[in-house]
Amino acid sequence: MGNKVDMAEVHSFSDELKSATSSLKSQLDAIKKSADQIAEMDSFTGLQQMLRKIISKIFI
């Protein structure tokens, strides 16, 4: 009827998932920070609007 699950494997998978999620969040935060820095540059006025639209779609 039911399948047995090794709880050690479940905990290990959970830990790996938390680590991967944390890493992904850090990478996305770094991308957002870089995009914000580019958007603040005076020389990228047209690009600034485009970046803000893209960033708002990604992070909102």
N, C-alpha and C positions, 0 to 999 in steps of 0.2 A: 503494500500500500504506500507507505511513505518512504522517502529517501532519507538516509542519515547524513548529517552534515557535521563535518569536523569543525568545531567552534574555533580552533586555533587558526584554521584557514580563513574563516570568516573575519576574525580579528586582524589577521595579517592583511587581508584584502582591504578591510576598512582603513587600516593605517596607511597602506599604499595609496588609496584613493584620497585620503586627507592630505597626504604629502603632495600628490600630483595637483590637487585642487589649489593648495597653497602656492605651489610653484607657478601655476597658470595665473593666479590672481596677481602675484608679484610681477610677472612678465607683462600682464595687461596694464598694471599700474605704471610700469616703466614706459610702455608705449604711450599711454595717456600723457604722462609727464613730458615726454619728448615732443609729442604733437602740440601740447600747450606751449612749449618753448618756441616751437616753430611759428605757431599762430601769433605769438607776441612780437615777432620780428616785423619791423616796419616794411621791409623789402618784400614781404610775402602777403600783401594786402588781399589780392584775389584768392590766393591759396588759403588765407586765413578763414574766410567764410566757408570754403569747401571743407576744410579740416574740422571746423566747429560742427558742421552738419554731420559729418561722418562720425566724429567722436560722440555727438549726442545720440546718434542712432545706435552706436555700440554700447554705450554705458548707461543709457536711460531706459 
